Amino acid sequence: MNQRIFVGVVAFIALVAGMIGAIYIAPPSIDNAQETQYFQYYPEPRAIAPFALTDHKGNLFNEDSLTNRWSLVFLGYTFCPDICPTTMAELNGIYPSLQSIESEYPIDVVFVSVDPNRDSIERLAEYIGFFNSSFIGVTGEHKALFPLARNLGMMYAISESTDNPNYLVDHSASIVLINPKAQVIGRFKPKREPGKLSISDAQQIFADMPVIVEGKY
């Protein structure tokens, strides 16, 4: 089977599995929803399974890289025409305010590129630097990215041939939050309004983060 077709088939299966996981495995917790205005807690914190990716500086990035810090994690790719750059710009806009939140642990922004075919480490570094040099960009092979995306309760799929240099990648637009114990605890879902991009509202994130970091995790 042609490799590109194989990747497309595997991506489609992962997309379907991710949708099922997002609905049944990690639905928002109603009980915890009262603690925050916008953040949707998962029923139980979910440990991050072991994984190995590479960050935009060429260093190993794995589950240990997520300990002792809060991580706002977003899936995307540098060739994304709309949702990714808009979300990154929004996060950059609130980043100074996030850093001013009183917290025992720092708050990181982690951009996970799910397009390793085009997103080299060099390109990823340039992309991260364009928005905020303090952000962390990571990527790796699909065999590592697929399980991590599912673990986070998110999904992505390359549904067209990569022979087209301008192919698009479908991916979740939510921003997932990982606590200092390297556990996924919930997500900020994108706002859906007619005629507008479905992106997570940065002001909503900033409004809820102080409540989250001060609470039990």
Number of C-alpha atoms within 10 A of each C-alpha: 5 7 9 14 15 11 18 18 16 16 21 18 14 21 24 14 16 25 18 15 18 19 12 11 15 23 16 20 16 12 11 13 14 12 15 16 12 17 27 23 26 22 16 15 17 19 16 18 13 11 15 18 18 17 22 23 13 14 11 13 19 17 17 14 13 19 16 15 18 23 25 20 21 26 26 23 25 21 18 16 10 11 18 21 18 15 23 22 16 17 23 19 15 14 19 10 10 20 12 11 17 11 16 12 14 16 23 20 21 23 26 24 23 28 24 17 10 15 19 17 20 11 13 25 20 15 20 20 15 12 16 16 13 13 18 21 26 29 26 22 14 16 9 15 24 20 18 21 21 20 21 28 27 27 30 26 24 23 18 17 14 18 8 8 9 11 13 18 18 19 20 22 23 24 28 23 28 27 24 20 18 22 23 24 23 26 25 22 19 17 14 11 9 7 6 8 15 18 22 23 18 20 12 14 21 16 15 16 20 16 15 17 19 12 9 6 13
